[in-house]
Amino acid sequence: MVSKNQIKLISGLHQKKQRFANQLFFAEGVKVIQELLQSNFELEHLYTTLNDFETVHASKRTLVNEQELKKISALSTPNSCLAVFKMPAEKAIANSGLIIALDDIRDPGNLGTILRLCDWFGIKQVICSKETVDIYNPKVVQATMGSITRVNVNYIDLKTFLAQTKLPVFGTFMDGANIYQSELPKEGVIIMGNEANGISEEIEKIVTSRLSIPRFGELQKTESLNVATATAIILSEFKRNS
């Protein structure tokens, strides 16, 4: 059974302010929770409608019914389980190899998908502007499908970092060099911009190499690519070249 205090706490974790005040976040779904349990993330408590997760100590596991789960879930159709985890201590930025930099990404689904792509292509480091959606947003955690445990994410003053890094800085623009005809290095910072406005003007000034994904459609009328889709293409080309 879920107590009123537990419901109040978990309901508060739907909001960024309360997540950081409590240093807690939650995840839903068997796969995501299992990935988190197998990582260095520390479990606070697990709520499940099934008699599963036998490796979790009984003191940290509560059997609930579907109605109780619905009260704490962020999903319109709740999964079978929800787990609250402690936020891990932030790690230092790995300023080498390929780094993805996110300039004001606002959609949780996009951020979650980008983290999955980074995991797939072996990108260990993602840096985010402070305006980028919170990585512990429930929708982001859900969309990562566990990749949140394998990619280091830091929220920083993006302009300052880019101005100081010795790595080449790549930006994606409609008028950039054709990525399929460009020589791409094994190291560098790849900036992906806001869904509606692209890379901000102040960040654009720091870019050392402008790249584009050419349109092949006959009418050339597609305005832009989804930022997660564009990230997939760009990472594929960087890895193929290296």
C-alpha atoms as one frame of an Amber mdcrd trajectory, in Angstrom:
protein
   0.000   0.000   0.000   1.203   3.527  -0.838   0.950   6.049   1.996  -0.306
   9.620   1.555   3.197  10.935   2.205   4.637   8.670  -0.485   1.978   9.789
  -2.970   2.733  13.423  -2.120   6.491  12.901  -2.549   6.244  11.063  -5.870
   3.629  13.477  -7.248   6.066  16.278  -6.431   8.787  14.532  -8.436   6.785
  15.261 -11.589   8.166  18.807 -11.201  11.815  19.747 -11.784  11.961  21.955
  -8.680  10.903  19.117  -6.395  13.177  16.587  -8.097  16.217  18.712  -7.341
  15.020  19.715  -3.872  14.727  16.023  -2.947  17.570  14.811  -5.208  15.211
  12.091  -6.437  13.597  11.090  -9.737  11.418   8.207 -10.863  11.294   5.733
 -13.722   8.467   3.555 -15.049   8.494   0.241 -16.869  10.278  -3.056 -16.294
  13.099  -2.553 -18.845  14.047   0.962 -17.726  13.925   0.043 -14.037  16.002
  -3.105 -14.586  18.650  -1.069 -16.445  18.776   1.443 -13.593  18.987  -1.313
 -10.962  21.963  -2.831 -12.764  23.797   0.511 -12.870  25.319   2.763 -10.217
  21.980   4.522  -9.631  20.779   3.951  -6.075  17.214   2.759  -5.571  15.100
   4.665  -3.061  11.942   2.558  -3.407  10.121   0.335  -5.876   6.354   0.125
  -6.341   5.040  -2.783  -8.393   1.736  -4.476  -9.164   3.495  -7.792  -9.778
   5.394 -10.050  -7.431   8.617  -9.486  -9.348  12.017  -7.809  -8.870  12.982
 -10.488  -6.356  16.546  -9.146  -6.157  15.227  -5.933  -4.569  15.175  -6.144
  -0.776  11.670  -6.342   0.706  12.260  -3.139   2.685  12.588  -1.225  -0.594
   9.735  -2.898  -2.464   5.995  -2.273  -2.074   3.281  -4.298  -3.762   0.540
  -1.951  -5.013  -2.669  -2.283  -6.987  -3.331  -0.617 -10.342  -5.377   2.175
  -8.749  -2.537   3.083  -6.400  -0.019   3.008  -9.240  -2.213   5.355 -11.269
  -2.044   7.935  -8.462   1.740   8.213  -8.712   2.323   7.478 -12.407   3.138
  10.118 -15.028   1.611   7.915 -17.747  -1.997   8.043 -18.898  -1.897   4.244
 -18.950   0.467   3.231 -16.130   2.954   0.416 -16.552   3.233  -2.371 -13.987
   5.910  -0.667 -11.900   7.434   2.626 -10.810  10.756   3.119  -9.016  12.203
   6.151  -7.257  15.979   6.609  -7.529  18.510   8.965  -6.000  20.187  11.390
  -8.386  23.841  10.397  -8.752  26.638  12.909  -8.164  27.547  14.759 -11.346
  30.714  13.495 -13.037  33.413  15.668 -14.580  33.092  16.423 -18.292  35.127
  14.103 -20.521  36.637  16.727 -22.837  37.834  14.325 -25.522  36.495  12.148
 -28.314  33.168  13.075 -29.860  30.873  15.191 -27.686  27.257  16.083 -28.394
  26.286  19.596 -27.270  22.582  20.427 -27.001  21.611  24.073 -27.401  18.165
  24.563 -25.837  16.528  21.216 -26.692  13.042  21.427 -25.199  11.219  18.218
 -26.130  11.693  15.369 -23.616  11.235  12.729 -26.307  13.982  14.287 -28.413
  16.433  14.399 -25.514  15.678  10.799 -24.554  16.122   9.631 -28.140  19.395
  11.562 -28.516  20.755   9.847 -25.404  19.805   6.461 -26.879  21.584   7.402
 -30.107  24.693   8.471 -28.198  24.640   5.142 -26.372  24.274   3.281 -29.690
  27.119   5.135 -31.396  29.435   5.012 -28.376  29.260   8.702 -27.472  30.109
   8.934 -23.775  29.592  12.673 -23.192  26.613  15.000 -23.747  26.702  18.617
 -22.614  23.509  20.654 -22.376  22.719  24.339 -22.143  20.949  25.197 -18.918
  17.755  25.824 -20.920  17.689  22.242 -22.230  14.982  19.999 -20.771  15.928
  18.236 -17.523  17.382  14.753 -18.029  15.382  13.499 -15.022  12.070  14.589
 -16.513   9.939  11.380 -16.422   9.368  11.518 -20.192  13.115  11.817 -20.832
  13.920   8.907 -18.512  11.250   6.820 -20.264  12.532   7.694 -23.751  16.143
   6.778 -22.936  15.123   3.144 -22.306  18.071   2.759 -19.946  20.697   4.704
 -21.900  20.611   7.343 -19.160  22.844   4.949 -17.190  25.609   4.841 -19.821
  25.936   8.422 -21.117  27.434  11.206 -19.004  25.274  14.356 -19.133  26.276
  17.777 -17.791  24.327  21.043 -17.747  26.705  23.965 -18.178  27.230  27.432
 -19.609  27.533  26.167 -23.163  29.018  29.365 -24.586  31.870  29.388 -22.047
  32.688  25.702 -22.604  32.754  26.034 -26.395  34.900  29.160 -26.236  37.484
  27.339 -24.114  37.599  23.861 -25.660  40.516  22.933 -27.910  38.325  20.532
 -29.882  36.878  21.552 -33.270  33.283  22.773 -32.937  30.756  21.575 -35.515
  27.341  23.117 -36.046  24.447  21.950 -38.194  22.979  24.526 -40.591  20.980
  24.539 -43.808  23.837  26.362 -45.601  26.694  24.236 -44.204  29.061  21.960
 -46.092  27.559  18.701 -47.324  28.269  16.196 -44.532  28.524  13.343 -47.057
  31.425  15.123 -48.800  33.246  16.365 -45.692  36.260  14.944 -43.912  35.164
  14.315 -40.347  37.581  13.855 -37.429  37.465  11.352 -34.596  37.240  14.152
 -32.029  35.089  17.236 -31.826  32.007  18.890 -30.371  28.816  18.507 -32.426
  26.159  21.113 -31.616  22.478  20.312 -32.135  20.106  23.266 -31.914  16.627
  24.048 -30.650  13.718  22.305 -32.390  12.164  25.548 -33.665  15.068  27.990
 -33.910  18.165  25.871 -34.456  21.507  26.926 -32.984  21.376  30.276 -31.183
  23.252  33.269 -32.602  25.760  33.501 -29.734  26.657  29.806 -30.093  26.785
  30.045 -33.906  29.618  32.580 -33.626  31.822  29.963 -31.906  31.271  27.234
 -34.530  34.435  26.427 -36.481  32.869  24.078 -39.062  29.361  24.368 -40.520
  27.749  21.146 -41.732  24.456  20.338 -43.424  22.452  17.255 -44.322  21.445
  17.808 -47.958  17.869  17.377 -49.133  17.377  14.866 -51.937  13.641  15.342
 -52.451  12.684  16.541 -55.905  10.666  19.550 -54.706  13.128  20.539 -51.939
  10.266  21.775 -49.777  10.911  19.968 -46.509  11.833  22.759 -44.101  13.938
  20.796 -41.623  14.633  17.453 -39.968  13.615  16.491 -36.455  16.638  17.155
 -34.218  16.873  13.535 -33.051  16.695  12.278 -36.646  19.397  14.738 -37.666
  21.569  13.593 -34.744  21.279   9.988 -35.940  22.461  10.880 -39.450  25.316
  13.066 -38.221  26.615  10.520 -35.721  26.413   7.796 -38.349  28.552   9.857
 -40.731  31.124  10.790 -38.092  31.487   7.150 -37.052  31.577   5.882 -40.637
  34.385   8.324 -41.477  36.379   7.403 -38.410
